[in-house]
Amino acid sequence: MTRALVLFAHPCAESFSAALHAAVVETLAARGWEVDDCDLYAEGFDPVLSAEERRAYLDTARNCATVQAHVDRLRAAEALVLVCPVWNFGFPAILKGYLDRVFLPGVSFRLVEGRVVPNLSIPRLAAVTTYGATRLRAFLAGDPPRRTVTRILRRVTRARRVRYLALHDMNRVTAEARAAFLARTRAAMETL
């Protein structure tokens, strides 16, 4: 049985992101996968890296102390799925804080003679996201979330299968386009 860690980052239960999150979790569970559904807002995840955590950042013997439960969940994953909106061409602060506090030296990477060496083995990686911007505006801004998933997270997880699904121009998208994107999301989770 494949174990998926789903990281959800949106504060509103009535949001379209919440509908996407439900579609992801339902589809993976229907496939018989074990789903570790991590709703960062509902769990009250603290995204703030403290001064003490920063001081211990490179000390792999103690840098996980405050986030050990999240580290254990990440290490147990065979698939990682991020579900969140893109705000101001970036991830919501709570998800960015998760990456800062949980993707630590000794967890997601090791430093070997000053080089970053991947340290996870999560063969499947996906992101399901929405943008207020058009695809062109996101492209012109460099699309940092897409690059984070398809380059950085792909590398540290050593993912062999990567999916990045994005619905752009959310402020003007039609109900039909939202329904089509939900269907596309379900289909992508069927083949992840």
C-alpha positions as CSV (number, residue, x, y, z in Angstrom):
1,M,0.0,0.0,0.0
2,T,1.4,3.4,-1.0
3,R,1.5,6.0,1.8
4,A,0.8,9.6,0.7
5,L,1.5,12.7,2.7
6,V,-0.9,15.4,1.6
7,L,0.0,18.9,2.7
8,F,-2.9,21.3,2.5
9,A,-2.5,25.0,3.1
10,H,-5.6,27.2,3.0
11,P,-7.5,28.7,6.0
12,C,-11.0,28.6,4.5
13,A,-13.1,25.4,4.4
14,E,-15.3,26.8,1.7
15,S,-12.5,27.7,-0.7
16,F,-11.9,26.1,-4.1
17,S,-8.5,24.9,-2.6
18,A,-10.5,23.0,0.0
19,A,-12.5,21.3,-2.8
20,L,-9.2,20.4,-4.5
21,H,-7.9,19.0,-1.3
22,A,-11.0,16.8,-0.8
23,A,-10.7,15.6,-4.4
24,V,-7.0,14.6,-3.8
25,V,-7.6,12.8,-0.5
26,E,-10.8,11.0,-1.8
27,T,-9.1,9.9,-5.0
28,L,-6.0,8.6,-3.3
29,A,-8.0,6.8,-0.6
30,A,-10.2,5.2,-3.3
31,R,-7.1,3.8,-4.9
32,G,-6.4,2.0,-1.6
33,W,-3.5,4.3,-0.6
34,E,-2.9,5.2,3.0
35,V,-3.4,9.0,3.2
36,D,-1.7,11.1,5.9
37,D,-3.8,14.2,5.5
38,C,-1.9,17.1,7.0
39,D,-4.1,20.2,7.0
40,L,-1.5,22.8,8.2
41,Y,-4.1,25.3,9.4
42,A,-6.4,22.8,11.1
43,E,-3.4,21.3,12.9
44,G,-2.2,24.7,14.0
45,F,1.3,24.3,12.4
46,D,3.5,27.2,13.5
47,P,5.4,28.4,10.4
48,V,7.8,30.6,12.4
49,L,11.4,29.4,12.6
50,S,12.6,30.4,16.1
51,A,16.0,31.8,16.9
52,E,16.9,28.6,18.7
53,E,15.8,26.5,15.8
54,R,18.0,28.6,13.4
55,R,20.9,28.2,15.8
56,A,20.4,24.4,15.7
57,Y,19.7,24.2,12.0
58,L,22.9,22.5,11.0
59,D,23.1,20.3,14.1
60,T,21.4,17.2,12.8
61,A,21.4,15.6,16.3
62,R,19.0,18.3,17.6
63,N,17.5,20.3,14.7
64,C,14.3,18.1,14.5
65,A,13.4,18.4,18.1
66,T,10.5,20.8,17.7
67,V,9.1,19.3,14.5
68,Q,9.9,15.6,15.0
69,A,6.3,14.4,14.4
70,H,6.2,16.2,11.0
71,V,9.7,14.9,10.2
72,D,8.5,11.3,10.9
73,R,5.4,11.8,8.7
74,L,7.6,13.2,5.8
75,R,10.1,10.3,6.1
76,A,7.2,7.7,6.0
77,A,5.8,9.1,2.8
78,E,6.1,7.4,-0.6
79,A,4.2,10.2,-2.3
80,L,4.0,13.9,-1.4
81,V,1.1,16.0,-2.6
82,L,0.9,19.8,-2.0
83,V,-2.5,21.4,-2.3
84,C,-2.6,25.2,-1.9
85,P,-3.2,28.5,-3.7
86,V,-0.4,30.6,-5.0
87,W,-0.5,34.0,-3.3
88,N,1.8,36.9,-4.5
89,F,3.7,34.4,-6.6
90,G,4.5,32.2,-3.6
91,F,3.2,29.6,-1.3
92,P,1.1,30.6,1.6
93,A,3.3,31.5,4.6
94,I,2.3,28.4,6.5
95,L,3.5,26.1,3.8
96,K,6.7,28.1,3.3
97,G,7.3,27.8,7.0
98,Y,6.7,24.1,6.9
99,L,9.4,23.8,4.2
100,D,11.7,25.9,6.3
101,R,11.1,24.0,9.5
102,V,10.7,20.4,8.3
103,F,12.9,20.1,5.2
104,L,16.1,20.3,7.4
105,P,19.7,19.2,7.0
106,G,19.7,15.5,7.8
107,V,16.0,15.2,6.8
108,S,15.6,16.4,3.2
109,F,19.3,16.9,2.4
110,R,22.8,16.4,3.7
111,L,25.7,18.8,3.3
112,V,28.7,16.9,2.0
113,E,31.8,19.1,1.6
114,G,29.6,22.1,1.0
115,R,27.4,20.3,-1.5
116,V,23.7,19.6,-1.0
117,V,22.9,15.9,-1.3
118,P,19.3,14.7,-1.4
119,N,18.3,12.7,1.6
120,L,14.7,11.6,1.1
121,S,13.3,8.9,-1.1
122,I,9.8,9.9,-2.1
123,P,9.2,8.6,-5.6
124,R,6.0,10.5,-6.3
125,L,5.5,14.3,-6.0
126,A,2.6,16.5,-7.0
127,A,1.3,20.0,-6.5
128,V,-2.3,21.1,-7.1
129,T,-2.6,24.8,-7.0
130,T,-4.5,27.9,-8.1
131,Y,-3.2,31.3,-9.2
132,G,-4.9,34.7,-9.3
133,A,-2.6,35.6,-12.1
134,T,-2.8,34.4,-15.7
135,R,-0.3,31.8,-16.9
136,L,1.6,34.6,-18.8
137,R,1.9,36.8,-15.7
138,A,3.1,33.8,-13.6
139,F,5.6,33.0,-16.4
140,L,6.9,36.6,-16.5
141,A,7.3,36.6,-12.7
142,G,9.4,33.4,-13.0
143,D,6.8,31.2,-11.4
144,P,8.7,30.5,-8.2
145,P,6.1,27.9,-6.9
146,R,6.4,25.8,-10.0
147,R,10.2,25.9,-9.9
148,T,10.2,25.0,-6.2
149,V,8.2,21.9,-6.9
150,T,9.6,20.8,-10.2
151,R,13.3,21.5,-9.4
152,I,14.0,21.9,-5.7
153,L,11.5,19.5,-4.1
154,R,11.9,17.0,-7.0
155,R,15.6,16.9,-6.3
156,V,15.5,16.6,-2.5
157,T,12.8,13.9,-2.6
158,R,14.4,12.2,-5.6
159,A,10.9,11.9,-7.1
160,R,10.7,10.0,-10.4
161,R,7.2,11.0,-11.1
162,V,6.2,14.7,-10.8
163,R,2.9,16.4,-11.5
164,Y,2.3,20.2,-11.3
165,L,-1.4,21.1,-11.9
166,A,-2.2,24.8,-11.9
167,L,-5.5,26.6,-12.6
168,H,-4.7,30.2,-13.5
169,D,-6.7,33.4,-13.4
170,M,-8.9,32.3,-10.5
171,N,-10.5,35.8,-10.3
172,R,-12.2,35.3,-13.7
173,V,-12.4,31.5,-14.2
174,T,-15.8,30.1,-14.9
175,A,-17.6,27.4,-12.9
176,E,-17.1,25.1,-15.9
177,A,-13.4,25.7,-15.8
178,R,-13.3,24.9,-12.1
179,A,-15.2,21.7,-12.6
180,A,-12.9,20.7,-15.4
181,F,-9.9,21.4,-13.2
182,L,-11.4,19.3,-10.4
183,A,-11.8,16.4,-12.9
184,R,-8.2,16.9,-14.1
185,T,-7.0,16.8,-10.5
186,R,-8.9,13.5,-9.9
187,A,-7.4,12.0,-13.1
188,A,-3.9,13.1,-12.1
189,M,-4.2,11.4,-8.7
190,E,-5.4,8.3,-10.4
191,T,-2.1,8.1,-12.3
192,L,0.3,9.5,-9.7
